[in-house]
Amino acid sequence: MPHEFARAIEIATTALAVAGMGYFLAALVAARIFLRVRRKAIVRIADAPPHAVGISILKSLKGLDPGMIDAFRSHCRQEYQGPFELLFGVQSLADPAAAAVEQLIGEFPSIPISLVECPRQLGTNGKVSTLVQLAEHARHDVLLINDSDITVSPRYLERVLAAFGFDREQAGGSRVGLVTALYRGRAHGGFLSGLPARLESMGIATDFMASVLLARIVERGLHYGLGSTLAVRREALDAIGGLMPLVDQLADDYELGARVAAAGFRVELCAEVVETAVPAYSWRGFVDHQLRWLRAVRDARPGGYAGLVVTHGFAWAVLNVLASGLSPVSLWLLALSFFLRLAMAMTAGAEVLADRQVLPWLWLLPARDLIAMGLWAAGFAGNTVVWRGERFRLRGGRLDRIPSE
């Protein structure tokens, strides 16, 4: 019986390692397709007349994040020809982020920048509560929501607006209701103190963004949003009842895109890649953040979360080597799996995202993949998440606060 059990494990890990290699290859192809499409889009944007659609940028703030003021400045240095405004919301004007906004207003007096106090707590998701109140002050027909630590290029607004295709819209077809963007992480901290942050940024660049590109092909388009950029036209937002239905949702970015798609609008990926700051987590903070994201995915797409089993192909190949007792076939599978994993990582991270941290820290990839598989398994073991130091129970996408003892 023990021999049969060991043999079953060897067969299972072999199958999963092979399936993982298929996933790596498919994601690599998806990344190459996106690179070709993006090159064409950038040329088309450069040749098109300037856009004049107004944009209201909404940012919900709470405390100071690493590099936040520089991220704000990048939004003010846009080459966009149309009108745009920046609306910053805080629950209290005593929040340290308010002083950063006041500094920004002084540095860019020609840009319409507003600091809005949003004291009402409309649900368990404080960020969305603030955004609901901010939206009441927005003047333009396109609302752009992104996180406080997002840094963008001077062509950001131009490329986001181009993805709506206002100049190419025709009656009768589904119109773009929401535009989102890929992102890379910029890890903070020293060599040891920054290891958790580097593991997370490596995961973003070499795994998560690749899976987004593959899903875009397999599912014939995107059907969700990414918090790095959520640009939504008012008519699409009105069609889903505004932001208010999201005030108790953990994965509000995912839900906003999913509801816009369900309302009959398209979700598009723009040509821009933005950058998010990854703080120097403690190991506990890193685990809490990863589990919050993983359990949000499991709650929103349980079938898709189970299907993530094939994305851990390299880890399965390592386990297959152990299960087979270092057999030649298992070593060959491990080498091939590592080669395909490396190719996918370099294409998605270094080429698609232009993440300069990928190559210097590529040696972390095997450890990152093994840790990621363990966290994926842990994602099945419970429905509690930790967010900004508070514990919540996640049920049907909704957050229920767990009272502290």
Steps between C-alpha positions, in 0.01 A plus 500: 500500500774758581664422167172552315443831681849622409443397141170692493676812628768464234240466225298796631801731528618395155161588350488833683856588397415430135177703530705780654735502204200532272386799704844664482507457123146636457575803721819564304303503174238731657771743606648501149157570350448790739838648411405501132156649565646766730758611243222556246289685757783737591557584131127559453486728805797703374330551161152580639376855567517612866218392729285762669285281726499622860635272773449512877772312689377370837739392774399368842772570757578371846841571646827542314632227271862471374564740212141626508572867427713406198215279378265800531742720305508251211124554454553875478766476228270370228532586132127447458332772293154469652377629838565295812473547875636322808270431794656369821277368777584453868274396785644781712701809414731402787622204291872543412411450134313831503825691551651321199206612285534859623867487400400371156251785455779747573735335249246480215274807526385467137357148552146470644574311823246463781528355849164370616410386851291181477395423859217255437575130550260342250626141530785281615715599201625843606666569165176459306309701763733790426473451123119511513521841666774621265296406193236753603755776433630369164428729205594285203347205313791261555593412858846354553567320827842375602690438822691769687842348421457464123768674291425566132674630188420839337300310231280322754172688449546509124543122484215428738260717300618346174394156625138618519505548124272804506620587148411151371164439668217381280135453581382146561818350646597463865692800621796519735372578847817454702873518430760343726879467491779257576739593777838416647609519864787709634631329813620707796741403778855373534643165395349303790221733613378530142492128415123460556435805283727365227324164508169679454623723219651194327164326528324797344745526210566136420173330593191714560532729198575200277181331621301816420632499143417132457150543647442783254545255213334191651193694617486713182560826676530626855201471732642670808707801597840553659535756781801657329259677263121499486385755243123479461257706297204641691236317299664165583526596866136607506400171337639304798357731765814702561769419755264461793438124447874442550534650850511157667705324231861400560599462132333827396722536191409152378131558573485836325637350178286186530181701546580735213559196276175338621315822408600451136808722478851391404799510733822594321867490590688818409854530365631657821681310775491677838708445811388428855711528813542177697581590863767327706263248657582289799464131421169501687381796298608329178303184583192701603509701177545193281221308674266797471555512126482122455181462701343789313574314174367173644182672614442676167601213268509169690542294184775726373675487836505120494632522145802693630640156585660491154673837547732341757668278243855555622409413860326183379812409302710538817260276692507252214880473531460416869208262443685307229826471690698718258404300193651616167153577362414721800829690467431555130151630585645732762752645254238553231254648748763743630592606146137576407437672836806717446393589146152598618640704787742694282245564226219613731715677758791646306338558157129559557529685832852643455565408863867570566496302823422168330843413359711591809265301726428210267688268737207538742257344251527133613449595867217734406321224306528249785369756752221598260375141475492471879303823528260385226429184700455709816246711313258207516529475880268772620313814399652760730719783373705774665472850354677803651534318833133395522361150456204433272300198395452475124166365380367538146742783434378694804705591803371444852717655770611258772493682835837507675522317828 
